[in-house]
Amino acid sequence: MLARPSQEICTYLFLLEKLSRRLFTMRRFATLSIVIAFVAWSACTMPMSGDFGTPTSTTPGEVPFQLAAPNDAAILVPVKINGRGPFTFVLDTGATFTCIDQKLVDQLKLPESRGQFGVGVLMPTEGNIKLVDIDTFEVGNVKATQMKACAIEFSRLQTGGLDARGLVGLNFLKSFHVNIDFKKKVLRLEKP
């Protein structure tokens, strides 16, 4: 005949059994959460490789630029989108994505791309940022085809006479070796 376990052991086993049930319930919840997240992720057909949003083809070249007043605070380049423009954009080597002012997106009737990208941290936006598809994107005589850009509100950035309609970001620039000649005020975008 087995002796009855002590009260301490019974309490310990009781608590262990309750904890096991909670963990099982939490595991089921965690598993369900993972399944929901996977299904939500699968529904989005956007490729998320390191080349996401980059142009499918590019041609190198040289682009004259201007320095924005006051204090030469930004490099300004001429940009054409789907053959229209030129529009003044800021060359922003710190911007992950090329971004276009929402008003210009509306004016050019750029189609919205499937999905959304990131969260506006430094820009005056909240939540997810809308993406648009661009057939041709030209910075001076440098041309890119089939790329994506984000559409955000630029009105707060257009202060102090800086009439920029967008930012040229890394998804465009990373296709090139970038050389900025400040003396000649020329941006060279060369094939790597």
SVG drawing of the C-alpha trace seen along z (x, -y; Angstrom):
<svg xmlns="http://www.w3.org/2000/svg" viewBox="-7 -81 42 83">
<polyline fill="none" stroke="black" stroke-width="0.4" points="0.0,0.0 1.3,-3.4 1.5,-6.2 -0.4,-9.4 1.9,-12.2 2.4,-15.1 0.2,-18.2 3.2,-20.2 3.7,-17.7 -0.1,-17.7 -0.1,-21.5 2.9,-21.5 1.3,-18.9 -2.0,-20.8 -0.2,-24.1 1.9,-22.2 -1.3,-20.8 -2.9,-24.2 0.2,-25.7 0.3,-22.9 -3.3,-23.7 -2.5,-27.4 0.6,-26.7 -1.4,-24.4 -4.1,-27.1 -1.3,-29.7 0.4,-27.4 -2.9,-26.9 -3.3,-30.7 0.3,-31.2 -0.2,-28.6 -3.4,-30.2 -1.7,-33.6 1.1,-32.2 -1.3,-30.6 -3.3,-33.9 -0.1,-35.8 1.1,-33.4 -2.2,-33.5 -2.2,-37.3 1.4,-37.4 0.6,-34.8 -2.3,-37.0 0.1,-39.7 1.8,-39.0 4.6,-41.6 8.0,-40.1 10.1,-41.1 13.6,-40.5 16.4,-43.0 15.5,-44.3 11.9,-45.1 10.8,-48.2 14.0,-48.6 13.7,-49.2 13.7,-46.2 16.2,-48.1 18.3,-51.2 20.5,-53.3 23.4,-55.2 24.3,-58.9 25.1,-62.3 22.6,-64.6 23.2,-68.3 22.0,-69.3 21.3,-72.5 21.9,-73.0 18.9,-74.2 19.0,-77.5 19.6,-78.3 23.0,-76.9 23.0,-74.4 20.9,-72.1 19.8,-69.6 20.7,-68.4 17.9,-69.1 17.5,-67.0 15.1,-67.1 12.8,-64.1 10.3,-62.9 7.7,-60.4 6.1,-58.4 7.4,-61.1 5.9,-64.0 7.8,-66.8 10.4,-67.7 9.6,-68.0 12.1,-69.0 13.1,-66.1 15.6,-66.0 18.4,-63.4 18.2,-61.6 20.8,-58.9 19.2,-58.2 15.7,-57.5 15.1,-53.8 12.4,-54.4 11.8,-57.0 8.8,-59.0 6.4,-61.3 4.1,-64.0 0.6,-62.7 -0.7,-65.7 1.7,-64.8 0.6,-61.2 -3.0,-62.3 -2.1,-64.7 -0.2,-62.0 -2.9,-59.4 -0.2,-56.8 -1.8,-53.4 -1.6,-52.2 0.6,-49.2 -0.6,-46.1 0.3,-46.2 1.9,-48.8 5.4,-49.5 6.6,-50.3 5.7,-53.1 6.5,-56.8 8.9,-57.5 10.7,-60.7 8.1,-61.9 4.9,-63.6 2.8,-60.6 1.1,-58.0 0.8,-54.3 1.5,-52.4 2.7,-54.3 0.9,-53.7 3.0,-52.5 2.5,-53.4 3.8,-51.8 5.9,-53.8 6.5,-52.8 9.5,-55.2 11.4,-57.3 14.0,-59.6 16.5,-61.6 18.0,-63.9 19.0,-61.5 19.2,-58.5 16.2,-56.2 14.7,-53.4 11.7,-51.3 9.1,-49.4 9.8,-50.7 7.8,-51.5 7.6,-54.7 5.8,-55.7 3.1,-58.3 3.2,-60.7 2.1,-64.2 5.0,-66.6 3.4,-69.9 5.3,-70.2 8.6,-69.7 7.8,-72.5 8.9,-75.3 11.5,-77.9 11.2,-78.0 12.1,-74.3 9.5,-73.3 10.4,-69.6 7.8,-67.2 9.6,-64.1 12.7,-62.3 15.0,-60.1 15.8,-57.2 17.9,-54.1 15.6,-51.8 16.5,-53.9 20.1,-54.7 21.3,-51.3 21.3,-50.2 24.3,-52.5 27.7,-53.6 26.9,-57.1 29.4,-59.9 28.5,-63.5 30.8,-66.2 30.0,-69.3 32.5,-71.5 30.8,-70.8 27.4,-70.2 27.0,-66.9 25.6,-63.6 27.1,-60.6 25.1,-57.4 27.2,-54.6 26.6,-50.9 28.3,-48.9"/>
</svg>
